[in-house]
Amino acid sequence: MHAASTGKVKRPAHAAAVPKRSERESKAERERVARVQRLAHSAFDVSGSTVAIHNKLVFRVVRANLIRLQRLHRVRVRKAINFAMAQLGKPYVFNANGPNAWDCSGLTAAAYKAAGIWMDDYSGSQFNAFPHVPLNQLEPGDLVFLGPGGTQHVAMYIGNGLQIAAPHTGTVVQIQPLMGNLTGAVRPG
């Protein structure tokens, strides 16, 4: 009988020695798993060279993750600042949190929400929610506060001694010089 009459295709005799694709893939997967297992076992080897190599690999991974986090933080800060800048000229209204009017903490909360970082819209809560930053190490995007525990006012530092703020009744969201007598600053993210 011919292969055509049975519907089956006969493999040539020399093809029997070539593994099928699934066999090659499973062999490659087994080899990959074995390499990973050898690497994991070598991480526990206390010989000096293995530890040094392992430490270099760990350092590279940690450094790459830190760089990725720093980039993500910069992107979020840019988004928050851009959101706040888009609110310039809108009126201050006590307890307002947009979109047509803002109070100080509503503005900062909404700006960071637009950047993917949630925070309460009360300045005292924002003051306690994030790591504190020394005032001489401010970076754009840091939140700056007045009053005990940051309870009187919050604004967003944008660099060059300037901040975006929704100051008080009768004013609008504006860029202004950094406030004097700051009680503290935090870095959201």
BELNOR-V759967 format. One record per run of one state. SS is the DSSP state (helix for helix, strand for strand, loop for the rest). FROM is the first residue (numbers start at 1). TO is the last residue. Records with the same first field share a line. If there is no record, write none. Layout:
# BELNOR-V759967
SS: FROM-TO, FROM-TO
This chain:
# BELNOR-V759967
loop: 1-2, 7-12, 18-20, 44-47, 87-90, 93-96, 98-100, 103-103, 115-122, 130-130, 133-134, 138-142, 147-147, 151-152, 160-161, 167-171, 178-183, 188-189
helix: 3-6, 13-17, 21-43, 48-86, 104-114, 123-129, 135-137, 148-150
strand: 91-92, 97-97, 101-102, 131-132, 143-146, 153-159, 162-166, 172-177, 184-187
